[in-house]
Amino acid sequence: MTRATLKTALRNTSLASLARRHRIAAPALLLGLGVALSGCMPDSDLPLLPPPTSDTYQLGAGDQVRVITFDVPQLTNTFTVGDDGTIAFPLVGAVAAAGLTSKALAAEISDELVQKDLMHNPSVSVEIAQYRPISVLGEVNHPGQYPYQPGLTMLGAVALAGGFTYRAVESYGTDIRSAGAGGGTIKGRIEGDTHLEPGDTVTILERYF
């Protein structure tokens, strides 16, 4: 039986009559149905998204960082990483931030202040004020962008987006994630308890039938 035949038959007949018609034992038919229908699920053969390669978070466009320059309140403020991967820091100008950790960004700002002869021994710290949002698309009731919080899972993201629609595949979805400092993106399958990363684009898929 082809997948198309199975789908048509399921709509129009019972399991018992289907088994008699094709002279197949019911248990064997159930097994065949399971294999065929699982193969019909969208993106079911997509590999699982690999876990992050590092436990140290790398900044990206849309992140907000709090820069504290000790004893210099004029150089203490919250900045957003722009689409070009930089922050606009007073007296210094554009400072590259994308792909750096918060500690590395603090060191970069310190170096810029020294090189421009603005400070001789600056003490700078950087903390993440707000992570860049995630996007939740597809079969959810309210697709869109939502704030990221550490520990957010696929099911948590779906809850933020108003829950599944009646057409949704609820056991897994797909995720597009930044590949990090090297640029580019990776795509993979995620499950309900998969932890997300800032900037992820999650898509909840539609069932074929």
N, C-alpha and C positions, 0 to 999 in steps of 0.2 A: 504494500500500500504506500502511495506517495503521501507527502504531508498535506497536499491539497485535498486528496481523497479523505484523509483522516479528519480534516477540519470540516469538510462538507458532511461527512457521515455523522460526526458528533452533533451537528446541529439538527439532524433529521431522524436519528434513531437512538435506541437505547444501547447500552453496552452489550447486553445479552444478545439482542438481535444482530448487532454488528459482528459479534464473535461467530454466530451461526452462519451468517451470510458469507463470511470469508474463511470458515472452517478453521478457526483459530481458538485455542483454549483461552478462556477469559483471563487467567493470570498472565499468559504470554502476551495477550492483547494489551493488558494494562502496562506491562513493561515496555512494549513497543510504543504505546501512546506516550509514555513518560519520556522516552528517548526522543521521539519525534517532536513533541511539544517543547521540550527543553531546548532543542535545537532551533525552534522558531522564536525564542525570546530575543529581543533586540540587544545587540552587543554582548550576548552571553559568552562569546569566545574572546572578549577583550581581556587582556591580562590584568591582574590586580595592580593598582597603582603602588609603586614601591614606596617604602617609608622614607622620610627625609634622610638625606645623607649625613646631616649634622644636627646635633642638638642645639647649636648656636644659631639663633635667628638672624637672617640677613635682611636688611632693609630693602624696601622696594617702593615704587611710585604709589602715592596715596597714604603711606605711613606718616603719622605725625610724631615728631620727636621733641622732647623737652631738653634744651641745651642750657646747662648751668655753668656760667663762668664765674668762679668764686671771686667775691669782692668787686665784681664789675657788673652791676645790675643792668647796665645798658646793653650788655652782650648776653643777657639771660632771657630766653623767650622760647615759645613753641613754634616749630617750623614744620612745614609739610614737604615731603619729598615729591618734587614735580615729575611730570611725565618724562623729562630728560634725565631723571635720576639724581638731581642735585637739590640742595637747599640754598636759599639766598641768605647768607649770613652777613650781618652788619659789618661794614668796613673791609670785609674780605671779598664779598661777592659770591659767586657760585662755588659751592663745595660739593664734590662728588659724594653721594651717600648710598646709592643703590648698590647692593651686593656686599655692603660692609655690615659688620656687627655694630651695635651701639658703642662698644668700647673702641673699635677701630675708627669710627666717625669722630669720637672725642679726640683721639690722637691726631687725626687729620686736621681738625680745627685748630688744635694747639700748634701744630707745625705751621699752618698758614699764618697764624698770629705772630709767630716768631719770625718767619721768613719775610713778612711785610713790616717787620720792626715795630709792631704795634704793642707787643708785650714781650718781656724777656723770659719769664718763667710762668706761663699761664697754667692754671689748674681748671680743667674743663671736664665735665661729666655729661653723659647723654643717657636719657632713659626714654623708653617708648611711651608716648602719651596716648596714642590710639593706633591700633593696627588698621591696615587697609582693609576695606570690606570684601566680603565674598559675594558671589552672584549665584542665585538659585533659579534655575530655568526649567522649562519643561512642564511635567504634569504635577504642578503644585497650584494651590488656589491663588497665591499672590506672588508670581515671579518678580524678581528684582534683586537689588543689592541690599545686604544686611550687614550690620556691624559684626566683626569677628571678635570672639573671646577665646582665650586659651582653653583647650579641652573640648572645643565644639566638634561634634560628630555629624555624620550625614543626617541622622534622624533629628538631631537638634536643629540643623539648618532647615530641614523640611518643616519642623514645628514653627520656626520663625516665619516661614513663607506660607503659613496657613494650613499646612497639612497636605496629604496626597489628594489628588482628584480620583474619581472612581475608575479612571482608565490607567492609573499609574502602576508600573512595576514597583513593588514596595520592598523587595528583598535586596536590590542593589541599584546603583546608578553609575554615571560616569563623571569623571573629574578631570579638568584641565588645570595643570599647575605649572607655575614658573619653574624653569630648570635651575634657577639660581644665578650666580655671578656669570656663568658661561653664556647666559641668554637662552632664548628659545623656550619651548614648553614641552611638557610630557602629558600624555593622556592615558588614563587607565580606569579600570572598574573599581568602584568602592562599595562597601557594604554598610549596613546601618550603624555599626559601632566604629567605623573607620574615622580616625581623627583628621580633621581638615587643617589646612594652613591658610594664613592670610592671603587674600588675592585669588583663592581657588574659584573656579567656575564649575559648579555642580549642576548636572542635568539629570532630572528624573524622567525616565523613559516611559513611553506609552506601550501598553500591551498590544500585541498583534490581534488578539481576540479574547 
